[in-house]
Structure formats: structure tokens, C-alpha cells
Amino acid sequence: MRTLPAEFRHRVVALTDDGFTTGEIAEALGTSAAWVRSIKALHNAGRSIEPKSWANTRRPSPSARATASARRSRPSRAPPSPT
């Protein structure tokens, strides 16, 4: 899922204030109604609607990424066929 810009989030609030419904806003912005509802809920709760920064999140180490990649590239073992 991609992060939508802050302008979209502020536009949701503005369109809500102008009396548009969730479905109309979602259609106008090309997003889902669920996303619009989540932005409206954040705004109504008095929380920030700005996108969260992912700068301080933990990322897997290069060795962990290599191990995960190796696991994904291995073919899965199929159960033995009945004979």
C-alpha cells in the first residue's frame, strides 16, 4: 500500500467540511472509502493526519534479507504422490 500525500489528507477534511459524503470523496480522489473514513476518524479524534515517518523503523539486516530471499527461492516440497 502506498502512502498518500498530505495534500490528499487535507483535501479529505476540506471536502468533508463542504458536505461531501465519504463515497463522493473517495471517488473524487481515486482512493478507497475505507481510507477516507480512516482519515476522517483521525481528524475527528484530534490526531495528526500527516503521513507517518518510516525513518526510525527497524529494517532487516542484509544477512536476514538474504536468508529470507533464499527461503523464498527454494521450491516447496510437495507431498509424496500415492502409488
Contact map, one row per residue, 1 for C-alpha under 8 A:
11100000000000000000000000000000000000000000000000000000000000000000000000000000000
11110000000000000000000000000000000000000000000000000000000000000000000000000000000
11111000000000000000000000000000000000000000000000100000000000000000000000000000000
01111101100000000000000000000000000000000000000000100000000000000000000000000000000
00111111100000000000000000000000000000000000000000100000000000000000000000000000000
00011111110000000000000000000000000000000000000011100000000000000000000000000000000
00001111111000000000000000000000000000000000000000000000000000000000000000000000000
00011111111100000000000000001000000000000000000000000000000000000000000000000000000
00011111111110000000000000000000000000100000000011000000000000000000000000000000000
00000111111111000000000000000000000000000000000010000000000000000000000000000000000
00000011111111100000000000000000000000000000000000000000000000000000000000000000000
00000001111111110000000010000000000100110000000000000000000000000000000000000000000
00000000111111111000000000000000000000110010000000000000000000000000000000000000000
00000000011111111100000000000000000000000000000000000000000000000000000000000000000
00000000001111111111000010000000000000000000000000000000000000000000000000000000000
00000000000111111111110010000000000000000000000000000000000000000000000000000000000
00000000000011111111000000000000000000000000000000000000000000000000000000000000000
00000000000001111111000000000000000000000000000000000000000000000000000000000000000
00000000000000111111100000000000000000000000000000000000000000000000000000000000000
00000000000000111111110110000000000000000000000000000000000000000000000000000000000
00000000000000010011111110000000000000000000000000000000000000000000000000000000000
00000000000000010001111111000000100110000000000000000000000000000000000000000000000
00000000000000000000111111100000100000000000000000000000000000000000000000000000000
00000000000000000001111111110000000000000000000000000000000000000000000000000000000
00000000000100110001111111111000100100000000000000000000000000000000000000000000000
00000000000000000000011111111111101100000000000000000000000000000000000000000000000
00000000000000000000001111111111000000000000000000000000000000000000000000000000000
00000000000000000000000111111110000000000000000000000000000000000000000000000000000
00000001000000000000000011111110000000000000000000000000000000000000000000000000000
00000000000000000000000001111111000000000000000000000000000000000000000000000000000
00000000000000000000000001111111101100000000000000000000000000000000000000000000000
00000000000000000000000001100111111100000000000000000000000000000000000000000000000
00000000000000000000011011000011111110000000000000000000000000000000000000000000000
00000000000000000000000000000001111111000000000000000000000000000000000000000000000
00000000000000000000000001000011111111100000000000000000000000000000000000000000000
00000000000100000000010011000011111111110000000000000000000000000000000000000000000
00000000000000000000010000000000111111111000000000000000000000000000000000000000000
00000000000000000000000000000000011111111100000000000000000000000000000000000000000
00000000100110000000000000000000001111111110000010000000000000000000000000000000000
00000000000110000000000000000000000111111111000000000000000000000000000000000000000
00000000000000000000000000000000000011111111100000000000000000000000000000000000000
00000000000000000000000000000000000001111111111110000000000000000000000000000000000
00000000000010000000000000000000000000111111111110000000000000000000000000000000000
00000000000000000000000000000000000000011111111000000000000000000000000000000000000
00000000000000000000000000000000000000001111111000000000000000000000000000000000000
00000000000000000000000000000000000000000111111100000000000000000000000000000000000
00000000000000000000000000000000000000000111111110000000000000000000000000000000000
00000000000000000000000000000000000000000110011111000000000000000000000000000000000
00000100110000000000000000000000000000100110001111100000000000000000000000000000000
00000100100000000000000000000000000000000000000111110000000000000000000000000000000
00111100000000000000000000000000000000000000000011111000000000000000000000000000000
00000000000000000000000000000000000000000000000001111100000000000000000000000000000
00000000000000000000000000000000000000000000000000111111000000000000000000000000000
00000000000000000000000000000000000000000000000000011111100000000000000000000000000
00000000000000000000000000000000000000000000000000001111100000000000000000000000000
00000000000000000000000000000000000000000000000000001111110000000000000000000000000
00000000000000000000000000000000000000000000000000000111111000000000000000000000000
00000000000000000000000000000000000000000000000000000001111100000000000000000000000
00000000000000000000000000000000000000000000000000000000111110000000000000000000000
00000000000000000000000000000000000000000000000000000000011111011000000000000000000
00000000000000000000000000000000000000000000000000000000001111111000000000000000000
00000000000000000000000000000000000000000000000000000000000111111100000000000000000
00000000000000000000000000000000000000000000000000000000000011111110000000000000000
00000000000000000000000000000000000000000000000000000000000111111111000000000000000
00000000000000000000000000000000000000000000000000000000000111111111100000000000000
00000000000000000000000000000000000000000000000000000000000001111111110000000000000
00000000000000000000000000000000000000000000000000000000000000111111111000000000000
00000000000000000000000000000000000000000000000000000000000000011111111100000000000
00000000000000000000000000000000000000000000000000000000000000001111111110000000000
00000000000000000000000000000000000000000000000000000000000000000111111111000000000
00000000000000000000000000000000000000000000000000000000000000000011111111000000000
00000000000000000000000000000000000000000000000000000000000000000001111111100000000
00000000000000000000000000000000000000000000000000000000000000000000111111100000000
00000000000000000000000000000000000000000000000000000000000000000000011111110000000
00000000000000000000000000000000000000000000000000000000000000000000000111111000000
00000000000000000000000000000000000000000000000000000000000000000000000001111100000
00000000000000000000000000000000000000000000000000000000000000000000000000111110000
00000000000000000000000000000000000000000000000000000000000000000000000000011111000
00000000000000000000000000000000000000000000000000000000000000000000000000001111100
00000000000000000000000000000000000000000000000000000000000000000000000000000111110
00000000000000000000000000000000000000000000000000000000000000000000000000000011111
00000000000000000000000000000000000000000000000000000000000000000000000000000001111
00000000000000000000000000000000000000000000000000000000000000000000000000000000111
